[in-house]
Amino acid sequence: MPKFSSRYNYDPRIPKQTILEDAPEALRIAYLNSILEPLTYTSDADNPEGRPLQIYLLSKQFCSLARTEIPEFPQHTSVWEDLKDLVKQGEWFNFYDFVEHVGKTLRVVQAGYGSNEWLQEFGFDTYKDRVNDILAEDRIGWRLDISSELVREIPKDLSAKMIATSAKLTGDFSPAREHYVKAQRYVSARPLDPENAIKEITSAVESVGRVFYPAADTLGEVAKEMRRDASWPSPLVSMIEKFYAYASSEPAVRHGAPVASRVGIADAEFCLHVGVALIRYLIEKHNSQKRNPTTNI
């Protein structure tokens, strides 16, 4: 749970809105001092606890990720101070690259350790939990997943619903699953891609709809068949028509365009949520039809 000052908005450094494209200095300092430093060592002779990360190597790796030369550090500074300067002064996206890199390194290193005590102190799961705690406290919209990749935070209720929907895309609905998974990834994982997120969730709905009307080639044709059927609620069919029309007409989503895209992540999230609702509705109707084949849709 976030700390007191975060929960009740008392810390003026923490913004009211979720942060995505920034890594504030306070976040970097908290990461360096409370998470990274306890994992590091200077030399083997100075590491009786078996800490997993050598500081100078981390500096080289940070510069490698950022595609920069290692600077000439002042002679009076320590290797830890040098690393801190790199991380604090780097671009915000390089900071998040580094957070992922450290986690992936820990996943590799921990394979050589069998001690539960070591894993609890220095292992990846502990690192992931600590990173996610400070991200939540500082209203950062990223969360480190089990692969040590930062993905956008999704509210728990919605996340549970999306996972449940994914589990339903089996059997006749299996072809929709690939589109659905891509749509989720484009809206939550770096690099964010709202245009492709809209395209893929529309394709997922289209694939589910074609289970009902296999001769239809597009979601627009599926909607036309539903309109002719008359057993579908007319407002719902209108919703599907408008959903398809938006995805098809918006520049750079389903077709190439001579103008730049106007969609943002909020548009993609909205379409994803609508698509999830439509998919769940259509699957339930299909299952109901199979349970009661003599009833109308």
C-alpha positions as CSV (number, residue, x, y, z in Angstrom):
1,M,0.0,0.0,0.0
2,P,1.3,3.5,-0.8
3,K,2.7,5.5,2.1
4,F,0.6,8.0,4.1
5,S,1.7,11.1,2.3
6,S,0.9,9.5,-1.1
7,R,-2.5,8.2,-0.1
8,Y,-3.7,11.5,1.2
9,N,-1.9,13.8,-1.3
10,Y,0.2,15.6,1.3
11,D,3.5,15.4,-0.7
12,P,3.6,18.4,-3.1
13,R,6.2,16.6,-5.2
14,I,3.7,13.9,-6.2
15,P,1.3,15.0,-8.9
16,K,-2.4,14.4,-8.8
17,Q,-2.3,12.7,-12.2
18,T,-0.6,9.4,-13.1
19,I,2.9,9.9,-14.6
20,L,3.9,8.0,-17.7
21,E,6.5,9.9,-19.7
22,D,8.7,11.1,-16.8
23,A,10.9,9.8,-14.0
24,P,10.9,12.5,-11.3
25,E,14.1,13.0,-9.3
26,A,12.4,11.9,-6.1
27,L,11.5,8.6,-7.7
28,R,15.1,8.1,-8.9
29,I,16.6,8.9,-5.5
30,A,14.2,6.5,-3.8
31,Y,15.1,3.7,-6.3
32,L,18.8,4.3,-5.9
33,N,19.0,4.5,-2.2
34,S,16.3,2.1,-1.0
35,I,16.3,-0.6,-3.8
36,L,19.5,-0.6,-5.8
37,E,22.2,0.2,-3.3
38,P,21.4,-2.8,-1.0
39,L,22.0,-5.0,-4.1
40,T,25.4,-3.7,-5.0
41,Y,29.0,-4.2,-4.1
42,T,32.3,-2.6,-5.1
43,S,34.7,-5.6,-5.2
44,D,34.5,-9.3,-4.4
45,A,36.6,-8.8,-1.3
46,D,34.0,-6.3,0.0
47,N,31.0,-8.6,-0.5
48,P,30.6,-11.2,2.2
49,E,26.8,-11.1,1.8
50,G,26.9,-12.2,-1.8
51,R,25.3,-9.1,-3.2
52,P,24.6,-9.7,-6.9
53,L,25.4,-6.4,-8.7
54,Q,28.9,-4.9,-9.2
55,I,28.6,-1.1,-9.2
56,Y,31.1,-0.3,-11.9
57,L,29.6,-2.8,-14.3
58,L,26.2,-1.2,-13.7
59,S,27.6,2.2,-14.7
60,K,28.9,0.6,-18.0
61,Q,25.6,-1.1,-18.5
62,F,23.6,2.1,-18.0
63,C,25.7,3.9,-20.6
64,S,25.3,1.0,-23.0
65,L,21.5,1.1,-22.6
66,A,21.6,4.9,-23.1
67,R,24.0,4.5,-26.1
68,T,26.5,7.0,-24.5
69,E,30.1,6.9,-23.7
70,I,31.2,6.4,-20.1
71,P,32.1,9.8,-18.8
72,E,35.3,10.7,-17.1
73,F,34.2,10.7,-13.5
74,P,35.9,13.1,-10.9
75,Q,38.7,11.3,-9.1
76,H,37.4,12.2,-5.7
77,T,34.1,10.5,-6.1
78,S,33.2,6.9,-5.3
79,V,31.9,4.4,-7.9
80,W,28.6,4.5,-6.2
81,E,28.4,8.3,-6.5
82,D,29.3,8.0,-10.2
83,L,26.5,5.5,-10.8
84,K,24.0,7.7,-8.9
85,D,24.9,10.7,-11.1
86,L,24.4,8.7,-14.3
87,V,21.0,7.4,-13.2
88,K,19.8,10.8,-11.8
89,Q,20.9,12.8,-14.9
90,G,19.9,10.3,-17.6
91,E,16.8,10.7,-19.8
92,W,13.6,9.5,-18.1
93,F,13.2,6.6,-20.5
94,N,16.8,5.5,-19.9
95,F,16.0,5.3,-16.2
96,Y,13.1,2.9,-16.9
97,D,15.4,0.9,-19.3
98,F,17.8,0.5,-16.4
99,V,15.1,-0.5,-14.0
100,E,14.1,-3.3,-16.4
101,H,17.7,-4.3,-17.0
102,V,18.5,-4.7,-13.3
103,G,15.5,-6.9,-12.9
104,K,16.5,-9.1,-15.8
105,T,20.0,-9.4,-14.5
106,L,18.7,-10.5,-11.1
107,R,16.5,-13.2,-12.8
108,V,19.7,-14.6,-14.4
109,V,21.9,-14.3,-11.3
110,Q,19.4,-15.9,-8.9
111,A,19.4,-19.1,-10.9
112,G,22.8,-19.9,-9.2
113,Y,21.5,-19.4,-5.7
114,G,19.4,-22.0,-3.8
115,S,19.1,-20.2,-0.5
116,N,15.7,-18.9,0.3
117,E,17.3,-16.3,2.6
118,W,19.4,-15.0,-0.3
119,L,16.4,-14.9,-2.6
120,Q,14.3,-13.0,-0.1
121,E,17.0,-10.4,0.3
122,F,18.4,-10.1,-3.2
123,G,16.1,-12.1,-5.6
124,F,14.0,-10.7,-8.4
125,D,10.6,-11.2,-6.8
126,T,11.7,-9.0,-3.9
127,Y,13.1,-6.4,-6.3
128,K,9.9,-6.4,-8.4
129,D,7.7,-5.8,-5.3
130,R,9.9,-3.0,-4.0
131,V,10.0,-1.3,-7.4
132,N,6.2,-1.5,-7.8
133,D,5.7,-0.1,-4.3
134,I,7.6,3.1,-5.0
135,L,6.0,3.4,-8.5
136,A,2.6,3.3,-6.8
137,E,3.7,5.7,-4.1
138,D,4.9,8.3,-6.6
139,R,1.9,7.9,-8.9
140,I,3.8,6.4,-11.7
141,G,1.7,4.5,-14.3
142,W,4.1,1.7,-14.9
143,R,4.4,-1.7,-13.1
144,L,7.2,-4.2,-13.4
145,D,5.9,-7.6,-14.5
146,I,7.3,-11.1,-14.0
147,S,9.5,-10.8,-17.0
148,S,11.0,-7.6,-15.7
149,E,9.3,-5.5,-18.3
150,L,7.4,-2.3,-17.4
151,V,3.8,-2.3,-18.5
152,R,1.0,0.2,-17.9
153,E,-0.9,-0.2,-14.7
154,I,-4.4,-1.6,-15.2
155,P,-7.0,-1.3,-12.4
156,K,-7.5,-4.6,-10.7
157,D,-11.2,-5.0,-11.5
158,L,-10.6,-4.3,-15.2
159,S,-7.5,-6.5,-15.2
160,A,-9.4,-9.4,-13.8
161,K,-12.2,-8.9,-16.4
162,M,-9.6,-8.8,-19.2
163,I,-7.9,-12.0,-18.0
164,A,-11.3,-13.7,-17.8
165,T,-12.2,-12.6,-21.3
166,S,-8.9,-13.9,-22.7
167,A,-9.6,-17.3,-21.1
168,K,-13.0,-17.4,-23.0
169,L,-11.3,-17.1,-26.4
170,T,-11.0,-20.8,-27.1
171,G,-12.6,-23.2,-29.5
172,D,-14.5,-21.3,-32.2
173,F,-13.2,-18.0,-30.8
174,S,-9.5,-19.0,-30.8
175,P,-8.6,-16.9,-33.9
176,A,-9.7,-13.8,-32.0
177,R,-7.2,-14.4,-29.2
178,E,-4.1,-13.3,-31.0
179,H,-5.7,-10.0,-31.9
180,Y,-7.0,-9.6,-28.3
181,V,-3.6,-10.2,-26.8
182,K,-1.9,-7.8,-29.2
183,A,-4.5,-5.1,-28.4
184,Q,-3.7,-5.5,-24.7
185,R,0.0,-5.3,-25.2
186,Y,-0.2,-2.2,-27.5
187,V,-2.2,-0.3,-24.8
188,S,-0.2,-1.4,-21.8
189,A,3.4,-2.2,-22.7
190,R,6.2,0.0,-23.9
191,P,6.3,1.3,-26.6
192,L,2.6,2.3,-26.4
193,D,0.9,2.0,-29.8
194,P,-2.7,3.4,-29.6
195,E,-3.3,3.0,-33.4
196,N,-2.5,-0.7,-33.5
197,A,-4.4,-1.2,-30.2
198,I,-7.6,0.1,-31.8
199,K,-6.9,-1.9,-34.9
200,E,-6.3,-5.2,-33.0
201,I,-9.3,-4.9,-30.6
202,T,-11.6,-4.2,-33.6
203,S,-10.2,-7.3,-35.4
204,A,-10.8,-9.3,-32.2
205,V,-14.5,-8.2,-32.1
206,E,-14.7,-8.9,-35.9
207,S,-13.3,-12.4,-35.5
208,V,-15.8,-13.2,-32.7
209,G,-18.7,-11.8,-34.8
210,R,-17.8,-13.9,-37.8
211,V,-18.4,-17.0,-35.7
212,F,-22.1,-16.1,-36.0
213,Y,-21.9,-15.0,-39.6
214,P,-18.9,-16.8,-41.3
215,A,-19.7,-15.3,-44.7
216,A,-19.1,-11.8,-43.4
217,D,-15.7,-10.4,-44.3
218,T,-15.6,-7.5,-42.0
219,L,-17.2,-6.3,-38.7
220,G,-19.3,-3.9,-40.8
221,E,-20.7,-6.9,-42.7
222,V,-21.3,-8.7,-39.4
223,A,-23.3,-5.7,-38.2
224,K,-25.4,-5.7,-41.4
225,E,-26.2,-9.4,-40.9
226,M,-27.2,-8.7,-37.3
227,R,-29.4,-5.9,-38.5
228,R,-31.1,-8.2,-40.9
229,D,-31.5,-10.9,-38.2
230,A,-33.8,-8.6,-36.1
231,S,-33.2,-10.8,-33.1
232,W,-30.4,-8.7,-31.9
233,P,-31.2,-5.5,-30.0
234,S,-31.1,-2.6,-32.4
235,P,-29.2,-0.2,-30.1
236,L,-26.5,-2.8,-29.6
237,V,-26.1,-3.3,-33.4
238,S,-25.9,0.5,-33.7
239,M,-23.1,0.5,-31.2
240,I,-21.1,-2.1,-33.2
241,E,-21.7,-0.1,-36.4
242,K,-20.3,3.0,-34.8
243,F,-17.4,1.2,-33.2
244,Y,-16.4,-0.2,-36.6
245,A,-17.0,3.1,-38.3
246,Y,-14.7,4.9,-35.9
247,A,-11.9,2.4,-36.3
248,S,-12.2,2.3,-40.1
249,S,-12.4,6.1,-40.6
250,E,-9.8,7.3,-38.1
251,P,-6.6,8.2,-39.9
252,A,-3.7,5.7,-39.5
253,V,-5.7,3.1,-37.6
254,R,-7.0,0.4,-40.0
255,H,-5.9,2.2,-43.3
256,G,-3.0,4.3,-44.4
257,A,-3.7,8.1,-44.4
258,P,-2.2,11.3,-45.8
259,V,-2.5,13.0,-42.4
260,A,-1.0,12.2,-39.0
261,S,-2.8,10.1,-36.5
262,R,-5.0,11.9,-34.0
263,V,-5.6,9.1,-31.6
264,G,-4.0,8.9,-28.2
265,I,-3.8,6.3,-25.4
266,A,-7.1,7.5,-24.0
267,D,-8.8,6.7,-27.3
268,A,-7.2,3.3,-27.4
269,E,-8.1,2.5,-23.8
270,F,-11.8,3.4,-24.5
271,C,-11.9,1.2,-27.6
272,L,-10.3,-1.6,-25.7
273,H,-12.9,-1.4,-22.9
274,V,-15.7,-1.3,-25.4
275,G,-14.2,-4.2,-27.3
276,V,-13.9,-6.3,-24.1
277,A,-17.6,-5.6,-23.3
278,L,-18.7,-6.6,-26.9
279,I,-16.6,-9.8,-26.9
280,R,-18.0,-10.9,-23.5
281,Y,-21.5,-10.2,-24.7
282,L,-21.2,-12.0,-28.0
283,I,-19.5,-15.1,-26.4
284,E,-22.3,-15.3,-23.8
285,K,-24.9,-15.1,-26.5
286,H,-23.1,-17.8,-28.4
287,N,-22.9,-20.1,-25.3
288,S,-26.6,-19.4,-24.5
289,Q,-27.5,-20.3,-28.0
290,K,-25.7,-23.6,-27.7
291,R,-27.4,-24.4,-24.3
292,N,-30.8,-23.5,-25.7
293,P,-30.7,-24.1,-29.5
294,T,-34.4,-23.5,-30.0
295,T,-34.4,-20.0,-28.5
296,N,-33.7,-16.7,-30.4
297,I,-30.4,-15.0,-29.9
